Amino acid sequence: MAKKLYLLRHAQTLDKQHDESDADRQLTAIGTQNATRMGINIKNKNIIPDMMISSPAIRARYTSELVAEQIGYDLSRIHYNSEIYNASIRTLLKAVNNFKDEWKSTLLVGHNPAITFLAEYLSGEPIGNMSTCGLVCLSFDFNNWSMVSENNAEFKWYEYPDLLNF
């Protein structure tokens, strides 16, 4: 049974205010709209992940919740992993390697540059800089998440809000 990994960068945020922590940055109106649109796009592709895992930063949390609402995913089932915030590729890879094997598909919501670097590291595909609310789909031809490593993913697609036609 193959695995699917969806990597989603959080939606567009407001600039950090001088008295605000980075983790508390909010989505812009465009960010909110784009997260909703990406959720609709995911639903239109009939993608309902077995698990959604997100950074607990406000911008990632709101992105996750907006997507979940569109695809009919129970918000109480979103797992917030503090290690995803400010993560390195190594930390994100460790998180993926520890996913439960019964999860056939997982959607991971995180931050740049690590989310882009992870997609490139796993697939060997030169993605560049993932757009806010950009989504990458990777596929693996094995049953254990612990086997996920460098260049063993098949790059399926990369989409971002400007490409969506609705």
Helices and strands as residue ranges (DSSP letters): E 3-9, G 22-24, H 29-44, E 51-54, H 58-71, G 75-77, E 79-80, G 82-84, H 89-97, E 105-110, H 114-123, E 135-140, G 145-147, E 154-159, G 161-163
